[in-house]
Structure formats: structure tokens, C-alpha cells
């Protein structure tokens, strides 16, 4: 069982920045494939960014050049740096871990973009 705890969400003005963090349990974090997803009201959950254990990354087209996913294996933590936030970015952001065939989710953290 892997537990994921997100933090760092909040209210930010358009053009602002936030950094989300996700702390994971487990002693083999470096082998987890980690990702960030988001779900806006009335919409399906979508992939925002992912980072494999190999270090390769993948981003949704809508966030390329603005968001950066990173991980610190020593701290069992994955981050999502979000810059130049837009009115279409608000959602609940979820951390995701894939360990073999198992998939784990955090509880989500709300991101609101408003002036």
C-alpha cells in the first residue's frame, strides 16, 4: 500500500505560480512512476504531467512550457511547479503513483486561479 499526500494548492492570480508537493510512503519510491492529474468540475480527470522512474517526463500540451514535474527520491516527494497559471488551470490536482500493476491516488489539492 502506498499513501500519497498532496499539499501546496491554493488561490493564485492569473499569471501567478504555485508549487504542488506529493509525499509518498514506501521504501522503493525511486521505482514508482509518478504523475499529476487534474479534474475540473464537470470534466474528466486528465493527465497533467508524469515522470517515470527512469526520469523521462510527459506533459499535457496545455501545460507544456509552463509546468514542470520533478522528484526528489531522497525525500519520497514529487513536485509540480506551475507557472503562468491561466483561468483554465483551476481544478483539483491529484498525485498518482504506479507501482507495477498497482495504481495509487492522493486525496487531491484544490488550485484556484482568480483575480
Secondary structure as the mmCIF struct_conf table of DSSP 4:
data_model
#
loop_
_struct_conf.conf_type_id
_struct_conf.id
_struct_conf.beg_label_comp_id
_struct_conf.beg_label_asym_id
_struct_conf.beg_label_seq_id
_struct_conf.end_label_comp_id
_struct_conf.end_label_asym_id
_struct_conf.end_label_seq_id
STRN STRN1 UNK A 4 UNK A 7
STRN STRN2 UNK A 10 UNK A 12
TURN_TY1_P TURN_TY1_P1 UNK A 14 UNK A 15
STRN STRN3 UNK A 18 UNK A 24
BEND BEND1 UNK A 26 UNK A 27
HELX_RH_3T_P HELX_RH_3T_P1 UNK A 29 UNK A 31
STRN STRN4 UNK A 33 UNK A 39
TURN_TY1_P TURN_TY1_P2 UNK A 41 UNK A 42
BEND BEND2 UNK A 43 UNK A 43
STRN STRN5 UNK A 46 UNK A 51
TURN_TY1_P TURN_TY1_P3 UNK A 53 UNK A 54
BEND BEND3 UNK A 55 UNK A 55
STRN STRN6 UNK A 57 UNK A 59
HELX_RH_3T_P HELX_RH_3T_P2 UNK A 61 UNK A 63
TURN_TY1_P TURN_TY1_P4 UNK A 64 UNK A 66
STRN STRN7 UNK A 67 UNK A 72
TURN_TY1_P TURN_TY1_P5 UNK A 73 UNK A 76
STRN STRN8 UNK A 77 UNK A 82
BEND BEND4 UNK A 84 UNK A 84
TURN_TY1_P TURN_TY1_P6 UNK A 87 UNK A 88
STRN STRN9 UNK A 91 UNK A 99
TURN_TY1_P TURN_TY1_P7 UNK A 100 UNK A 101
STRN STRN10 UNK A 102 UNK A 105
STRN STRN11 UNK A 109 UNK A 113
#
